[in-house]
Amino acid sequence: MCGRFTLRRPEKLKLERFNRLRLPLPDPRFNIAPSQNILVFVKRTSGAEYSSFRWGLIPSWSKEPKGFINARCETLDEKASFGESFQKRRCLIPADGFYEWKRTGRSKQPYYFQMQDESPFMFAGIWDEWLDDKVPIASCAIVTTTANELLAAVHDRMPVILNRESSRIWLDQNTPAEELKKLLVPFPASQMKSHPVSNAVNSPDNEDQHLPDHVEREVGVTPSLF
């Protein structure tokens, strides 16, 4: 599962060449939550571009705006909610970290996961468009897979993370389904790191820049230089 993530340094994505819609560059985000609008990359006839979709995929045939934030890779082509999107409407969702919660008894400790070099990366995503009183709402879900060794100590699932080449293959409309499925594997644990963070991340209203910091730092307080 992936229920929260970050995009702390959107400037590292070099978005200008994908900005065919002339969208403003996104602000840094430290606690992106379901139902919020998020940055996505999609493939159009004119090439790849970025757009803003609601996080929580609403199938086009749905009678109500109930969204799915995650889509399990094992059933992507089996479930009616995801099958057509997997075949025709795939996207990339940029991030530079994500949160997962480890249950210990009755309590849950949040952890932050990122690349070893803290660089941005891409989640595999799917999207659809739903009409709300004839107004289209584009929405998306993050594809998940089994956890790698690093994640497994906290949670049994993780988002599918794609490298540059697999991102290109994922967006290519001509890629056969069997080739796509080969991409939906756990990202190498050796290229990632994690640490516990403050429970302040539990509330989507908290967007403090220190949320991804180690739990020992008090959220919202800048440490003294002396």
N, C-alpha and C positions, 0 to 999 in steps of 0.2 A: 504494500500500500504506500501511497505518497499523498499526504494530506496537507503539507506546507512546504514551501521552498523559497529561495531567495534569488534575486538578481541584483546584487549589490553594486556591480560595475558594468552597467549596460554599454558604456562607451567602449569596452573591450570587444564588443561584437562587430564593430565596423559596419553599422547599419546603413550608412549612406547609400551604398550601391543597391540595396534592396528596397529603398524607400520610394517605390513607384506611386504609392498612394499619398505621398507628401505628408505623412503622419509626423507629429512632433516626437522627438526622441523621448523614450520613457524615463521616468524618474527612477533612482535607485529604490529597490524594494527589499525589505528585510524579514517579511512575514506574509508572504502571498498565500491567500486562503481560498477555498472553494467559493464559487459564485462571484468572485471578483473577475474583472477583465484582465487578461494576461497577454503578453506578447507571444505571437506564433509566426512561424515561417510556413508558407504554403507555396505550391507550385502552380503557376498560371501558364497560359500559352506564351506569354511574353517573358517568362522566366520566374525565378523565385522572388518572392516579395514578403515583407512582413506586414502583419495586421494585428488587430486586437479582438480576441474572442473571449467569451465568458467561459470560465473554468467550471465544467460540469456539463457533459455532452447530453443534449436533449435530442432524441431521435426525431426525425422529420415527421414521423407518423404519430408521435405521442399526443395524447389529448390534454396533457398538462405539462407545465415547464419543470418537470422533475429531472435533474441531471445526474449523470454518472461521472464522478471525478476520476475514477480509474477503470481500466479495462484489462482484465487478465489475459495474458498472451495465449494461454492454453485454449481459450474459447473465443478468440477474436472472430474467427470465421464461422462460428457455430451459433452465437447469440444474435437474435434479430436486431438488438439494439446497436450492435457493432459491425455486423458482417459487411454491409454495403460500404460503410465508412472505411473499413480495413481495405476493401478492394479499390475504392475510388477517391477517398478523401483522407489522405494521410498528411500529417504536419509534423513540424519540429517545434519544440517548446524550449527556449533557452533558459538556463539557470546557472548558478554558480555554487549552489548548495541546497540541501534539503534536510528536513527534520523527520525523525522517527522517535517513537516513544517505547521505552522498555518497561514492561510491567513487573513490579516487584511487590508481591502481596496485593494490597489495595491501592498502592501508589504507582504512579508512572513517572519515569525520569526521561525528559526529552534529550535527544542527542542530535548533533549537527554533523552532516556528512558532506564532504567536498573532495575535490581532486587534491593530490599531494602538493601541486604547485598553486592551488586555489584558482585555477583558470576556469573560465566558463565552459559549459558543455551543453549537449542537446538531449532532451527527453524525446523518445518516440511518442507521437501523439496521433489521434484520429479526431475528425471533426464532422459536424453536421449542421444543417440550417433548419430552424423551426420558425414557424410563422406565429407571431403574437398579434392578433387582430390585424393581420396582413403586413405587419412589420417584421422583417426577417431578423432572427437572432442567431448569430454564428456561435457555436459552442464546441468545446473540445474536452477530451479526456487523455490522461497520461497512461500509457501502456505499462503494465507491471509484469515482473517475472519473479522467479525464485531468488532468494537472497544469496549474495556471495558470502565468503567467510567473515568479512568485516561486519556486514549487516546482520548476519545470522545470530549474533550475540544479542541483538536488540529486537529484531523483527524477522519474520519468515518470508517477507516479500520486499522487493525494491523496484524502483522505476527502471525501465529499460533506458540505458544511456548509450548513445551512438557516437562513434568517432566521426571524423570528417568524411571518410569514404563510405561508411555505412549510412551516414545522413543523406548522402547523395543518392544512394541506392533506395533508401526508404521513400524519398520524395519522387523518384522516377516512376511515372505512371505505367511504364512498360515492364516493370520488374514483376516476374511471376510470384504467385503467393508462396510457393515453396521456398523461393530465395528470400522472401521477406521474413518468413518464419525463422530462418537461420540466424537472423540478426537479433532475435528476441531472447537473448541469453544474459546471464549476470555479467556485469562489468567487472574486470579484474580487480580484486580487492587490493592488490599490491600498488595500484595507482591511486588509491583513495586513502583518506584519513577521517577520523571522527573524534568528537569530544562531547562531554555533557554540557548542557546549557541551562539557563534559568527557566523556571516554570512560567515566567512572564510570556513566553512564546505561546502558551496555551490559549491566550486570548487573541483573536484576529484583530482586535482594536489596537494592539501593541505593535508599533512599527519602529521601535527604537533601533538605531544603527548598531547598538551593542548586543542585540539579541543573539547573533551568531557567535558571540565571544564565549570563552570558557565560563562555566558556571561560577567560578571564583570571582569574576568581575561583577560588581553590582550593576544591574541594568540601569542605564540612564545616567551613570556617574562617570565622569572622565577622571582617570587616575592622575594623581599628582606627579609632576615631573621631578620632584625633589624628595 
